[in-house]
Amino acid sequence: MKFLILGATGDVGGAALRAAVARGHQVTAAARKPQALAEISPLVTPFPLDLLADPQAAVAAAQGHDLIISALRPPAGREEDLVPLTRTAVQAARRAGIPALVTGGAALLKLPDGSRHTVLSAPGFLPESSRLIAEACAAQDAMLEQETGVEWTCLRPPALLTEGPLTGQYQLGTDTLLTNAAGVSQISFADFGAALLDLAEQPRHGSRRLTVAWGAPAPARAAG
C-alpha cells in the first residue's frame, strides 16, 4: 500500500512511518523539514509541506495514495492550529477520494469509573499544562463530525502516550478511556504507531472514533 503521512517527523508520525516501512509499504513522508527522513528507507519519499502556509499542497500530495495518516500536532502555544490542520488533511483525503486516519486526543473519552465525566471534564484529572491541547482535541472531535463525503477514522490515545518499547500488545476501544489490569492508561509511541498501521491495513468500516491502550494482544493484521 502507499500512504501519505502528515507530521512524519513527530513522535506519532515517526512511529507510524517506521511501522509502515517495516511492513514494506511505500510512504510519502510530509513535514516542514522532512529531508532527513529519506535516510530511513528507499520506501520513503520526503515531501516538504507546511499545511498552514499552503493548504492546497496537501491535495496535490494526496494524489496516488491509498490513505492519509494525519499525525499532526501543533507546538505549545499554537494549540488552536489543530482544527485547521486536521480539516486540511481530511479535506485533502476527500478531494483525492481516499480515507483519512487521524490521530486524535483523549479529551472526550469517558472515565471508566462510571462518573460520566470525560478526561476533559473530570475535576483534577488533567494537569493544567495539558488543558489547552485537550480543549483543542475536543474541538477537533467536533470538527470531524461536520466532515462528510470522506471516510475517516480517529484514533485517540490513552491518558499517557510516552516513549517505550514496541510490544504489539494493545487493546482497542471506542468512547471510554482504556486501562490495563493495574488500572494504568498508557501506551508507547511505537505501539500507537503500530495500531495506526493495523487500522490503515484493514478494510474501511465508515467514519468512526476508536481509542487504544496497552492491555490485550493486538488484533491479527490483514494479509498483503
C-alpha positions in Angstrom: 0.0 0.0 0.0 1.0 3.6 -0.4 0.5 6.1 2.5 0.8 9.8 2.9 1.9 10.6 6.4 1.4 14.1 7.6 3.6 15.2 10.6 6.1 12.4 9.8 8.9 13.9 11.9 6.8 13.9 15.1 6.7 11.2 17.8 3.5 9.6 16.5 4.2 10.3 12.8 7.7 8.9 13.1 6.4 5.8 14.8 3.8 5.3 12.1 6.5 5.8 9.4 8.8 3.2 10.9 5.9 0.7 11.2 4.9 1.3 7.6 8.4 0.8 6.3 8.9 -2.3 8.4 5.8 -3.8 6.7 7.0 -3.0 3.2 4.6 -0.1 2.5 5.6 2.9 0.3 5.4 6.2 2.3 5.3 9.8 1.3 6.6 11.5 4.5 5.3 15.1 4.7 6.7 17.6 7.2 8.0 21.1 7.1 11.6 19.7 7.1 11.4 16.1 6.0 14.8 15.8 4.3 16.4 13.5 6.9 13.6 11.0 6.5 15.0 9.9 3.2 17.7 8.1 5.1 15.3 5.7 6.8 14.5 3.6 3.7 14.2 3.7 -0.1 10.5 3.2 0.5 10.3 6.7 2.0 9.8 9.8 -0.2 10.2 13.1 1.7 7.7 15.8 0.8 8.2 19.4 2.2 4.8 20.6 3.3 3.6 23.4 5.5 -0.2 22.9 5.7 -1.0 26.3 7.3 1.0 28.2 4.8 -0.1 26.2 1.7 -3.2 24.0 2.4 -3.7 23.3 -1.3 -0.4 21.5 -1.4 -1.9 18.7 0.7 -4.4 18.0 -2.1 -1.6 17.5 -4.6 0.4 15.4 -2.1 -2.5 13.1 -1.6 -2.9 12.0 -5.2 -1.9 8.5 -5.9 -2.1 7.2 -2.3 -4.3 4.7 -0.7 -4.8 6.6 2.6 -3.7 9.7 4.5 -2.4 9.3 8.0 -2.6 12.6 9.9 -0.3 12.7 12.9 -0.3 16.4 13.1 0.2 18.2 16.5 0.8 21.9 16.8 3.6 23.2 19.2 2.7 24.5 22.6 1.1 27.9 22.3 -0.4 27.1 18.9 -3.0 24.6 20.1 -5.7 26.4 18.1 -4.0 25.3 14.9 -5.0 21.7 15.5 -8.5 22.1 14.0 -7.5 23.8 10.7 -4.6 21.4 10.3 -6.9 18.4 10.7 -9.5 19.9 8.5 -7.0 20.5 5.7 -5.8 16.8 6.0 -9.4 15.4 5.9 -10.4 17.6 3.0 -7.3 16.6 1.1 -8.4 13.0 1.5 -11.9 13.8 0.3 -10.5 15.6 -2.8 -8.3 12.6 -3.5 -11.1 10.1 -2.9 -9.2 8.2 -0.2 -9.8 7.6 3.6 -8.1 9.6 6.3 -6.7 8.1 9.5 -6.4 10.9 12.1 -4.6 11.0 15.4 -7.0 12.4 18.0 -6.8 13.2 21.7 -8.2 11.6 24.8 -10.2 14.7 25.9 -13.7 13.4 25.3 -13.1 9.8 26.4 -15.3 8.9 29.3 -13.6 7.8 32.6 -14.1 4.1 33.4 -15.3 4.8 36.9 -19.0 5.3 35.9 -18.9 9.0 36.8 -19.9 10.1 33.3 -17.1 12.5 33.4 -14.6 12.7 30.5 -10.9 13.3 30.6 -11.5 16.9 30.0 -14.5 17.5 32.3 -13.3 15.4 35.4 -12.2 17.7 38.2 -8.5 17.5 38.8 -7.9 14.8 36.2 -5.9 16.8 33.7 -2.8 18.8 34.7 -3.4 22.5 33.8 -0.5 22.3 31.4 -2.5 19.8 29.3 -5.8 21.7 29.2 -5.3 23.8 26.1 -4.3 20.8 23.9 -7.2 18.8 25.4 -9.6 21.6 24.5 -8.2 21.7 21.0 -8.7 17.9 20.7 -12.3 18.3 21.8 -12.7 20.9 19.1 -11.1 18.5 16.6 -13.7 15.9 17.5 -16.5 18.4 16.8 -14.9 19.4 13.5 -14.7 15.8 12.3 -18.5 15.4 12.9 -19.0 18.0 10.2 -16.8 16.3 7.6 -18.9 14.5 5.0 -18.1 12.8 1.8 -14.9 11.3 3.2 -14.3 8.2 5.3 -12.3 9.0 8.4 -11.1 7.1 11.5 -9.9 9.0 14.5 -7.6 7.0 16.8 -7.4 8.5 20.3 -4.6 7.8 22.8 -4.9 6.7 26.4 -4.1 9.1 29.3 -0.3 8.6 28.8 1.4 8.5 25.4 5.1 8.0 26.1 8.4 6.7 25.0 8.7 3.0 25.3 9.0 -0.4 23.6 7.1 -1.8 20.7 5.2 -4.7 22.3 2.4 -5.4 19.9 0.2 -5.8 23.0 -2.7 -3.4 23.0 -6.5 -3.2 23.2 -8.9 -1.2 21.1 -12.0 0.6 22.5 -14.4 3.2 21.4 -15.5 6.0 23.8 -14.1 5.1 27.2 -10.6 5.5 28.5 -8.8 2.1 28.5 -6.6 0.8 31.3 -4.6 -2.3 31.8 -5.1 -4.8 34.7 -3.3 -2.4 37.1 -5.6 0.5 36.2 -2.9 2.3 34.2 -4.0 4.0 30.9 -0.8 4.2 28.8 0.8 3.2 25.5 4.1 3.9 23.8 4.5 5.9 20.7 5.8 2.8 19.0 2.7 0.8 19.8 0.4 3.7 19.0 2.1 3.9 15.6 1.7 0.2 15.1 -2.0 0.4 16.0 -2.4 3.2 13.3 -0.8 0.9 10.7 -3.0 -2.0 11.7 -6.0 0.2 11.1 -4.6 1.5 7.9 -4.2 -2.0 6.5 -7.8 -3.0 7.4 -10.8 -2.6 5.1 -12.7 0.6 5.9 -15.8 0.5 8.1 -17.2 4.0 7.8 -16.3 7.0 9.8 -15.6 6.1 13.4 -13.7 7.0 16.6 -11.5 4.5 18.4 -9.0 4.5 21.3 -6.1 2.3 22.2 -4.0 1.4 25.2 -1.7 -1.3 26.4 -3.5 -4.3 27.6 -4.8 -7.2 25.5 -3.0 -8.6 22.4 -3.2 -6.7 19.2 -5.7 -8.0 16.6 -4.3 -10.0 13.7 -3.1 -7.9 10.8 -4.7 -8.2 7.4 -2.6 -10.1 4.8 -1.0 -8.2 1.9 
